[in-house]
Amino acid sequence: MRYSVLTICLAAALAGGCQRDAAPTAEPATPAAAAPATADARLDEHSYAQPDKVRTQDLALALKVDFDAKTLSGSATYTLEWLDPKATQLVLDTRDLTIEKVVGEREDGKWVDLPFALAPEDETLGSKLTIEAPQRNPRIRVTYTTSPEASGLQWLTPAMTEGKKTPFMFSQSQQIHARSWVPLQDTPMVRFTYTAKVTSPQDVMVLMSADNDPNAARDGDYTFSMPQKIPSYLLAIAAGDLVFKPISARSGVWAEPTAVDKSVAEFADTEKMIQANEALYGPYRWDRYDMLVLPPSFPYGGMENPRLSFITPTVITGDKSLVALIAHELAHSWSGNLVTFATSKDAWLNEGFTSYVENRIIEELYGKERADMENVIERNELASEFKTIDPSLQVLSLKPGTLKDPDGSSSATVYTKGAWFLQFLEQRFGREVFDPFLKGYFDHFAFQSIPTTTFLEYLKANLIDKHPGKVTMAEVEQWVYEPGVPDSAPKTASPRFDAVDAARKAWLDAGTLPDAKLSAGWTTQEWVHFLEGMPETLSVDQLSALDAAYRFTGTPNGEIAQRWYPLAVRSGYTRANDAIAAFLQTIGRRKLIMPTYEALVKTPEGLKLAEETFAKARPGYHPITTGSVEGVIAKAKAPPAAK
């Protein structure tokens, strides 16, 4: 998934080897001295499941899409591996599901009713579903219906789509939202294959994170298969007025008819990205890599659902300046989807590795200069975020109990610090050594879910010990277990940003706008850097001058809007208010809109505008976005804490 390092996800509860397919979660290595001695890397504190006793090997879904009721209904059938000879219960994670019936398959092939109990709901974890299976049935089936308010599903009316003709539905399962639309062992420690049969109205196309056929007929009756084992957060479904256009023989774009051509043009380099990654880290192992361009309400930049990455339309700018997001979601096909974190405490194993690989792809296709600019932007944002967040969230491997909600990790830590650590290793060992090591890591742990301790054990044996004198384990442990960024972190400079800094300083000092010949060639990254370097506030006259010259207000570029509108709010530039309201009502991507909401709620006038705008925008927001905005507004309206 791609967040921004500016986004600290609010805890608004509603944010390999020779046995690759069958391998259980790797045993943790002995924790380093700095690691918490009581940490159990095999325990997922955000799941009720008991994967040490029984594990799902295959999931078979049979679902009906009901746009009127805003529900999915049907059944989930689990093929089980009973590991503990004394276990007679299957414990599943659920959230807001109506459980109608549970049956188990006997040895003679007949299905019989099984007793079950649904526990009271926990605000974060949902409800534990306990199924009594004294016969340790090889297959168990649960019949259920989702809630219209399922946290992992969004239902859009035709008016909320680009085409305005057909309703739309899509899922967002990460981190623990799959349990809101499928009862299952909702932990990355459990990997399974799956099949699905989905019925829907005939005027919609249904897609899943599986073997979508580019030539499939739109007939309301769809079947899917995912033969590679995946964790639950990579389950995905979407339904709407969707058409397909290819980019290459193994990649293409699904989108609404009005959006597909511009999406294909923007993402035309996808096949080159796949080839660049294969050259570095080995073959792409998921057969196809397609992208689904979602409506603007999608709460994230992208989601790495295997075979079908979900992509926000906000990266379609016409100049390919934001396609690092495509590189990121593609990179997850190696780091995250192939080798997966065992629990959310180790999220950096997914996102830090992916951010590192993303930057290598950008360098390969677009040059080191652009890759360096991306690094500088992200590290500047990390520095800003680390000024305010709890140091306990600044370590790569979190202590148990640190995250009440797995959506609450620091994106600056798991994305940027994680990638920075890998660049540190790359520079110390050299790419001629580090690249083969990383490729070997992906091969060795392919289709496994591992904790940080297992990675560190592999790192020590296959890189540190084989090349003595380059890096010590003490340095590694500082990166992994201590807050902040070590002094040994490699620095990245950008001559193009130096020129932007000089132009900004000249304007702030003397009111001289950058030479038009210079600024006309600036990329999105340079404009972002130009705005991020501004003082906390400017005068209305200064903002008017910038707006007259560059038309920031009303910009279609969300990355620029994300920086411009908070600056306008802080500076009292009220003539941007109409454009701000329109932007917040059009876009549901949290990274882009939350900085503006956070700026608005700091004054009574801004809070009023935030509440009025949110009331209009709310029907088109995803539940995850709604929870984030509600949290910011509620915090602003709460009475001051008593001293």
C-alpha positions in Angstrom: 0.0 0.0 0.0 1.2 3.5 -0.6 0.6 6.2 2.0 2.4 9.4 2.5 5.0 9.9 5.2 2.9 12.9 6.2 0.0 10.7 7.1 0.1 9.4 10.6 -2.8 7.0 10.4 -5.3 8.0 13.0 -6.6 5.3 15.3 -10.1 6.0 14.4 -11.6 2.6 14.9 -13.3 2.8 12.3 -6.4 2.7 9.4 10.9 -19.1 -0.1 12.6 -21.9 0.2 12.0 -25.5 -0.8 8.7 -25.6 1.1 7.5 -22.3 -0.1 3.7 -23.0 -0.3 3.3 -25.1 2.8 5.9 -23.6 5.1 4.6 -22.3 8.4 5.7 -19.0 9.7 9.4 -19.1 10.4 10.5 -19.5 14.0 12.0 -16.2 15.3 15.7 -16.0 15.9 16.9 -15.2 19.4 16.0 -11.5 19.9 18.9 -9.0 19.9 19.7 -7.4 23.2 17.8 -4.3 22.4 14.7 -6.2 21.4 12.0 -6.8 24.0 12.8 -10.2 25.6 9.1 -11.1 26.0 8.2 -10.5 22.4 6.6 -13.5 20.7 7.0 -13.1 17.0 4.4 -15.9 16.5 1.6 -14.0 18.2 -0.6 -11.6 16.2 -2.2 -9.4 18.8 -4.6 -8.1 16.2 -6.3 -11.4 15.4 -8.3 -13.9 17.4 -7.2 -16.7 15.2 -5.1 -19.6 16.5 -2.9 -20.6 13.6 -0.7 -22.7 15.8 -3.7 -25.1 16.2 -5.4 -25.0 12.9 -4.8 -23.2 9.6 -6.8 -22.4 6.5 -5.2 -23.9 3.4 -7.8 -22.9 0.9 -10.8 -20.6 1.0 -13.8 -21.0 -1.4 -16.2 -18.1 -1.6 -19.7 -18.0 -3.0 -21.0 -14.4 -2.9 -23.9 -12.2 -4.2 -23.3 -8.5 -4.7 -26.4 -6.5 -3.7 -26.1 -2.8 -4.5 -29.5 -1.9 -3.1 -28.8 -3.5 0.3 -25.1 -2.6 0.1 -24.2 -6.1 1.2 -22.3 -9.2 0.1 -24.0 -12.4 1.1 -23.2 -16.1 0.7 -20.7 -18.5 2.2 -17.0 -19.1 2.9 -15.7 -22.7 2.9 -12.4 -23.4 4.5 -10.1 -26.4 3.8 -8.3 -26.8 7.1 -5.0 -28.3 8.3 -5.4 -29.3 12.0 -2.0 -28.9 13.6 -2.7 -29.4 17.3 -4.0 -32.9 17.9 -6.1 -31.7 20.8 -7.7 -28.7 19.0 -11.4 -29.0 18.4 -12.3 -25.3 17.7 -11.9 -23.1 14.6 -11.6 -19.4 15.7 -12.2 -16.8 13.0 -12.1 -13.0 13.0 -15.3 -11.1 12.0 -16.5 -7.5 12.1 -20.2 -6.6 11.8 -21.1 -9.8 10.1 -24.4 -11.6 10.4 -23.6 -15.3 10.8 -26.5 -17.4 9.6 -25.2 -21.0 9.6 -22.1 -23.1 10.1 -21.7 -26.6 8.8 -18.8 -29.1 8.7 -18.0 -31.9 6.3 -17.8 -35.4 7.7 -15.5 -38.1 6.5 -18.4 -39.6 4.6 -18.9 -36.4 2.6 -22.1 -35.3 4.4 -22.4 -31.8 5.9 -23.7 -31.4 9.4 -24.5 -28.3 11.6 -21.8 -27.1 13.9 -22.3 -25.1 17.1 -20.9 -21.6 17.0 -20.7 -18.5 19.2 -20.1 -14.9 18.2 -18.5 -12.9 21.0 -19.3 -9.3 21.8 -17.6 -6.8 19.5 -14.3 -5.2 20.4 -14.0 -1.7 18.9 -10.8 -2.5 17.1 -10.7 -6.3 16.6 -14.3 -7.0 15.9 -16.0 -10.2 17.1 -14.4 -13.6 17.7 -16.3 -16.4 16.0 -15.7 -19.7 17.7 -16.8 -22.8 15.9 -17.0 -26.1 17.7 -15.6 -28.9 15.6 -15.1 -32.0 17.8 -14.6 -34.1 14.6 -11.9 -31.8 13.4 -13.7 -31.5 10.1 -11.5 -31.1 7.0 -13.8 -28.5 5.6 -16.1 -26.0 7.4 -18.5 -23.6 5.8 -19.9 -20.4 7.2 -23.0 -18.7 5.6 -23.1 -15.0 6.3 -24.1 -11.4 5.2 -22.0 -8.3 5.5 -23.2 -5.0 7.0 -23.9 -2.0 4.8 -21.3 -0.2 7.0 -18.6 -2.8 6.5 -15.3 -1.1 7.2 -13.6 -2.9 4.3 -16.2 -2.2 1.6 -17.3 1.0 -0.1 -20.6 1.3 -2.0 -20.9 4.2 -4.4 -24.0 5.4 -6.1 -23.8 6.1 -9.9 -23.5 9.8 -9.1 -20.3 9.2 -7.2 -18.5 7.5 -10.1 -16.9 9.1 -13.1 -19.3 7.7 -15.6 -22.4 8.5 -13.5 -24.4 5.5 -14.9 -23.5 2.5 -12.8 -23.0 1.9 -9.1 -19.6 0.8 -7.8 -18.2 -1.3 -5.0 -14.7 -2.0 -3.9 -12.9 -3.5 -0.9 -9.9 -2.4 1.2 -8.8 -5.3 3.4 -5.5 -4.0 4.8 -4.7 -4.0 7.7 -7.6 -5.9 9.4 -10.6 -5.0 7.3 -11.0 -8.3 5.4 -12.8 -9.6 8.5 -15.6 -7.1 7.7 -16.5 -8.9 4.4 -15.3 -12.5 5.0 -15.1 -14.4 8.3 -11.5 -15.7 8.3 -8.2 -16.0 10.1 -7.4 -12.4 9.5 -3.7 -12.4 10.2 -0.8 -12.3 7.7 0.7 -15.4 9.5 -1.9 -17.5 7.6 -1.6 -17.8 3.8 -4.1 -19.7 1.6 -5.2 -20.2 -1.9 -8.7 -19.2 -2.8 -11.5 -19.5 -5.4 -14.7 -17.5 -5.7 -18.0 -17.6 -7.5 -19.6 -14.1 -7.5 -23.0 -13.1 -8.9 -24.0 -9.5 -9.5 -26.3 -7.3 -11.7 -25.5 -8.0 -15.3 -24.5 -4.4 -16.0 -21.4 -4.5 -13.8 -18.1 -6.2 -14.2 -16.7 -8.0 -11.1 -13.0 -8.3 -10.5 -10.9 -9.9 -7.7 -7.3 -10.2 -6.6 -7.1 -13.4 -8.8 -7.1 -14.6 -12.4 -9.2 -11.8 -14.0 -9.8 -12.6 -17.7 -9.3 -9.5 -19.8 -11.8 -11.0 -22.3 -14.4 -12.0 -19.7 -18.0 -11.4 -20.7 -20.0 -9.1 -18.5 -22.9 -11.4 -17.6 -23.3 -11.1 -13.8 -21.8 -14.6 -13.2 -18.1 -14.7 -12.5 -15.6 -17.2 -11.2 -12.1 -16.6 -9.9 -9.0 -18.6 -8.8 -5.9 -17.5 -6.9 -3.5 -20.5 -7.0 -0.7 -18.8 -5.1 -1.1 -18.6 -1.3 -1.8 -15.1 0.0 -2.5 -13.5 3.4 -6.0 -12.3 4.1 -5.3 -8.6 3.7 -4.7 -9.2 0.0 -8.2 -10.4 -0.6 -9.9 -7.9 -2.8 -13.1 -7.4 -4.8 -14.5 -4.7 -7.0 -17.6 -4.3 -9.1 -18.7 -1.5 -11.5 -18.7 -0.2 -15.0 -15.2 -1.5 -15.9 -13.5 -2.1 -19.2 -10.0 -3.3 -19.9 -7.2 -2.1 -22.2 -3.8 -3.7 -22.4 -0.4 -2.2 -21.9 1.6 -5.3 -22.7 0.9 -9.1 -23.0 0.8 -9.5 -19.2 -0.3 -6.1 -18.0 -3.1 -3.6 -18.5 -5.7 -1.3 -17.0 -9.2 -1.8 -15.8 -11.1 1.4 -15.4 -14.4 3.2 -16.1 -14.8 3.7 -19.8 -14.2 7.5 -19.5 -10.9 6.9 -17.6 -9.3 4.0 -19.3 -7.5 5.7 -22.2 -5.8 8.4 -20.0 -4.9 5.7 -17.5 -3.2 3.5 -20.1 -1.3 6.5 -21.4 -0.1 7.5 -17.9 0.9 4.0 -16.9 2.5 3.1 -20.3 5.9 2.3 -18.6 4.5 -0.5 -16.5 6.0 -3.3 -18.5 9.4 -1.6 -18.4 9.0 -1.4 -14.6 8.3 -5.2 -14.4 11.3 -6.0 -16.5 13.5 -3.7 -14.5 12.4 -5.4 -11.3 12.9 -8.8 -12.7 16.5 -7.9 -13.7 17.2 -6.9 -10.2 15.3 -9.4 -8.0 14.1 -12.3 -10.1 11.0 -13.3 -12.0 7.5 -11.9 -11.5 5.6 -14.8 -10.0 2.0 -13.8 -10.2 1.3 -14.3 -13.9 -0.4 -11.0 -14.7 0.0 -7.5 -13.3 -3.1 -5.5 -14.0 -4.2 -2.2 -12.4 -7.7 -1.1 -11.5 -8.2 2.6 -11.4 -10.8 3.3 -8.8 -13.0 6.4 -8.2 -11.4 9.3 -6.4 -13.0 8.2 -3.1 -10.3 5.4 -2.7 -8.7 6.2 0.6 -5.1 5.3 -0.4 -2.7 6.0 -3.2 -2.7 2.3 -4.1 -3.2 -1.2 -2.8 -1.0 -4.1 -3.9 -3.7 -6.7 -4.3 -1.9 -9.5 -6.2 -2.6 -9.5 -10.0 -4.8 -6.4 -9.6 -3.3 -3.4 -7.9 -5.9 -0.8 -6.9 -4.8 2.7 -8.0 -6.1 6.1 -7.1 -6.9 8.3 -10.1 -5.2 11.2 -8.4 -1.8 10.1 -9.8 -3.0 10.6 -13.4 -1.5 14.0 -14.2 -0.7 13.6 -17.9 3.1 13.8 -17.4 3.9 10.6 -15.6 5.3 12.6 -12.7 3.5 10.5 -10.0 4.0 7.0 -11.4 6.3 6.2 -8.5 3.1 4.9 -7.0 2.8 2.3 -9.8 6.5 1.3 -9.1 5.6 1.0 -5.4 2.6 -1.2 -5.9 4.4 -3.4 -8.4 7.4 -3.7 -6.1 5.1 -5.3 -3.5 4.9 -8.3 -5.8 8.3 -9.1 -4.4 8.3 -7.4 -1.0 5.0 -7.9 0.8 3.0 -10.2 -1.4 5.8 -12.7 -1.9 7.7 -12.2 1.4 5.2 -10.9 3.9 5.4 -9.5 7.4 4.2 -11.9 10.1 2.3 -9.2 12.0 1.7 -5.5 11.9 4.5 -5.0 14.4 6.8 -5.8 11.4 5.1 -3.6 8.8 8.5 -2.2 7.6 9.3 -5.6 6.1 6.6 -4.9 3.6 6.7 -1.1 3.2 10.3 -0.3 3.8 11.5 -2.9 1.4 8.9 -1.9 -1.2 9.8 1.8 -0.9 13.5 0.9 -1.4 12.7 -1.2 -4.5 10.3 1.5 -5.8 13.2 4.0 -5.7 15.5 1.6 -7.6 12.8 1.2 -10.3 12.4 5.0 -10.6 16.2 5.4 -10.9 16.4 2.7 -13.6 13.6 4.2 -15.7 13.8 7.9 -15.0 17.3 8.6 -13.8 19.1 9.1 -10.5 18.2 12.8 -10.4 14.5 12.0 -10.1 15.0 9.1 -7.6 17.1 11.5 -5.4 14.3 14.1 -5.5 11.8 11.5 -4.3 14.1 10.5 -1.5 14.7 14.1 -0.3 10.9 14.8 -0.2 10.2 11.7 1.8 13.1 12.2 4.2 12.1 15.8 4.8 8.6 14.7 5.6 10.0 12.0 8.0 12.0 14.7 9.8 8.8 16.7 10.2 6.8 13.7 11.4 9.5 12.6 13.9 9.3 15.9 15.7 5.8 15.1 17.0 5.2 11.3 17.1 5.9 9.1 20.1 9.4 7.7 19.9 7.9 4.2 20.5 6.5 4.5 16.9 9.9 5.4 15.4 11.4 1.9 15.7 11.2 -0.5 12.9 10.2 -3.6 15.0 7.5 -2.5 17.4 7.1 -3.8 20.9 4.0 -5.8 21.6 1.1 -3.6 22.7 2.5 -0.5 21.0 -0.3 -0.4 18.4 -3.9 -0.6 19.6 -5.0 -0.4 16.0 -2.7 -1.8 13.3 -3.8 1.2 11.1 -2.0 3.4 13.6 1.6 2.9 12.7 3.9 5.7 11.6 4.2 5.7 7.9 7.4 7.7 8.1 8.9 4.8 10.0 7.6 1.8 8.1 8.1 3.4 4.6 10.9 5.9 4.8 13.1 4.8 7.7 12.8 1.2 6.5 13.9 2.1 3.0 16.6 4.4 4.4 18.0 1.4 6.4 18.2 -0.7 3.2 20.0 2.1 1.4 22.4 2.2 4.3 23.2 -1.4 3.7 23.4 -1.0 0.0 26.0 1.8 0.3 28.1 0.0 2.9 28.2 -3.3 0.9 27.9 -1.9 -2.7 25.1 -2.9 -5.1 27.2 -5.7 -6.5 26.9 -7.4 -3.2 23.6 -6.1 -1.9 21.4 -6.7 -5.0 22.2 -10.5 -5.1 21.6 -10.6 -1.3 18.1 -9.0 -1.7 17.3 -11.3 -4.6 18.3 -14.3 -2.5 16.1 -13.1 0.4 13.1 -12.9 -1.9 13.8 -16.4 -3.2 14.5 -17.9 0.2 11.3 -16.7 1.9 9.0 -16.7 -1.1 5.4 -17.3 -0.1 6.2 -17.1 3.6 5.3 -14.7 6.4 8.2 -13.8 8.7 8.9 -11.5 11.6 11.8 -9.0 11.9 13.9 -11.4 13.9 13.9 -14.0 11.1 15.1 -11.3 8.6 17.9 -10.2 11.0 19.0 -13.8 11.3 19.1 -14.2 7.6 20.9 -10.8 7.2 23.6 -11.8 9.7 24.3 -15.1 8.1 24.1 -14.1 4.5 25.5 -10.5 4.4 27.1 -9.4 7.6 29.1 -12.5 8.4 30.1 -13.1 4.7 31.5 -9.6 4.3 33.1 -8.7 7.7 34.2 -5.2 8.5 31.3 -3.5 6.5 28.5 -3.3 9.1 28.1 -4.5 12.6 25.0 -6.0 14.1 25.1 -3.2 16.7 24.6 -0.8 13.8 21.7 -2.9 12.5 20.1 -3.1 15.9 20.3 0.7 16.2 18.3 1.0 13.0 15.8 -1.6 14.0 15.2 -1.2 17.7 16.0 2.5 18.5 13.9 5.6 17.7 15.0 8.2 15.3 17.4 7.9 12.4 21.1 6.9 13.1 23.8 9.4 12.3 25.2 6.8 9.9 22.3 7.2 7.6 23.4 8.1 4.0 22.6 11.6 2.9 21.0 12.4 -0.5 21.5 15.7 -2.3 19.6 17.1 -5.2 21.1 19.9 -7.3 17.7 20.5 -8.9 16.3 21.1 -5.4 19.2 23.4 -4.6 18.0 25.6 -7.6 14.5 25.5 -6.2 15.7 26.6 -2.8 17.6 29.5 -4.3 14.5 30.6 -6.3 12.3 30.4 -3.2 14.8 32.4 -1.2 15.0 35.1 -3.8 11.2 35.4 -3.8 10.9 35.5 0.0 13.8 38.0 0.3 12.9 40.4 -2.6 9.6 39.3 -4.0 11.2 38.2 -7.3 9.4 35.2 -8.7 11.4 32.4 -10.3 12.3 33.0 -13.9 9.6 31.7 -16.1 12.1 29.8 -18.2 13.2 28.0 -15.0 9.9 27.2 -13.4 8.3 26.2 -16.7 10.4 23.1 -16.7 9.8 22.2 -13.0 8.3 18.7 -12.3 5.7 18.0 -9.7 8.6 17.1 -7.3 10.1 20.5 -7.7 6.8 22.3 -7.1 6.2 20.2 -4.0 9.7 21.1 -2.7 9.1 24.8 -3.5 5.9 24.8 -1.4 7.2 22.6 1.4 10.1 25.1 2.0 7.8 28.0 2.6 7.4 29.5 6.0 4.4 28.3 8.2 2.4 31.3 7.0 2.6 34.0 4.3 0.8 37.2 3.8 -2.3 37.3 1.7 -0.5 39.5 -0.8 2.3 36.9 -1.2 -0.2 34.1 -1.7 -2.1 36.2 -4.3 1.1 36.8 -6.2 1.9 33.1 -6.2 -1.6 32.2 -7.2 -1.6 34.7 -10.0 1.6 33.4 -11.4 1.1 29.6 -10.9 -2.7 29.1 -10.4 -2.2 26.8 -7.4 -5.8 27.3 -6.3 -7.9 24.8 -8.2 -4.9 22.8 -9.3 -5.8 19.3 -10.6 -2.5 18.0 -9.1 -3.3 16.5 -5.7 0.3 16.6 -4.5 0.4 20.3 -5.1 -3.0 20.9 -3.6 -2.0 18.9 -0.5 0.7 21.5 0.2 -1.0 24.6 -1.1 -4.3 24.4 0.6 -3.0 24.0 4.2 -0.7 26.9 3.6 -3.6 29.0 2.4 -5.7 28.1 5.4 -2.9 28.9 7.9 -2.3 32.2 6.2 -6.0 33.3 6.1 -6.2 33.2 2.3 -9.9 32.8 2.2 -10.3 33.3 -1.5 -9.2 29.7 -1.8 -12.1 28.4 0.4 -14.4 27.5 -2.5 -11.6 25.5 -4.2 -10.7 23.9 -0.9 -14.3 22.8 -0.4 -14.5 21.5 -3.9 -11.2 19.6 -3.5 -12.3 18.0 -0.2 -15.6 16.9 -1.7 -14.1 15.4 -4.8 -11.1 13.5 -3.4 -11.2 10.8 -0.7 -7.5 9.9 -0.6 -6.5 10.5 2.9 -2.9 11.5 2.2 -4.2 14.4 0.1 -7.0 15.7 2.2 -6.1 15.2 5.8 -3.5 18.0 5.9 -6.1 20.5 4.9 -8.7 19.2 7.4 -6.0 19.4 10.1 -5.3 23.0 9.2 -8.9 24.0 9.0 -10.0 22.7 12.5 -7.4 25.0 14.2 -9.7 28.0 14.0 -13.4 28.5 14.6 -14.0 29.7 11.1 -12.0 26.8 9.6 -13.7 24.3 11.8 -17.1 25.5 10.5 -15.9 25.1 6.9 -14.5 21.7 7.7 -17.7 20.4 9.2 -19.9 21.9 6.4 -17.6 20.4 3.7 -17.4 17.0 5.5 -21.2 16.8 5.7 -21.4 17.1 1.9 -18.4 14.9 1.2 -19.1 12.1 3.6 -21.4 10.0 1.3 -18.5 9.7 -1.1 -15.8 8.9 1.4 -14.6 5.5 2.3 -15.3 4.4 5.9 -11.5 4.6 6.6 -11.4 8.2 5.4 -14.6 9.0 7.3 -13.1 7.7 10.5 -10.0 9.8 10.0 -11.9 13.1 9.4 -14.3 12.4 12.2 -11.3 11.9 14.6 -9.7 15.2 13.6 -13.0 17.2 14.0 -13.9 15.5 17.3 -10.4 16.3 18.7 -10.8 19.9 17.7 -14.2 20.2 19.4 -13.2 18.4 22.6 -12.9 20.6 25.7 -9.4 21.2 26.9 -8.1 18.6 29.2 -8.1 19.6 32.9 -4.7 20.4 34.3 
